[in-house]
């Protein structure tokens, strides 16, 4: 096991997922550095929330996003995934690179400088590319995400390390 891995990852560290890998010959927690966009799931009918996220916002199908080249499927992450939104703590910007505030701060799971001033993202169309951290707020994470929200905020919306 990599001694630099931590419970929650960071800009230069993997995270330890607290479930043993059943395919491994040595018992150990699973390490990772990418996470899913948690709005990708297709929950069964009648399920109105997953981990507190309203399932009306879920994409549900791989061909659902109207802009698949811009819609995140998975990305560099400090945990197994997140559901970035603009409400409550989900939309908060990290005060510093690698700030971890807990599971309820979903943008912070992805918002870091892991590769230069951004992260790698895999998109719904199968492509992958580097995206600047502050541009994460311009991507359609879920089916009603306001991609213009950050552009309509004061210049101080992003902390200095993200500008």
Secondary structure, 3 states (H helix, E strand, C coil): CCCCCECCCCCCCCEEEEEECCCCCCCCEEEECEEEECCCCCCCCCCCEECCEEHHHCCCCCCCCCCCCCCEEEEECCCCEECCCCCHHHHCCCCCCCCCCCCCCHHHHCCCCCECCEEEEEECCCCEEEEEHHHHHHCCCCCCCCCCCHHHCCHHHCCHHHC
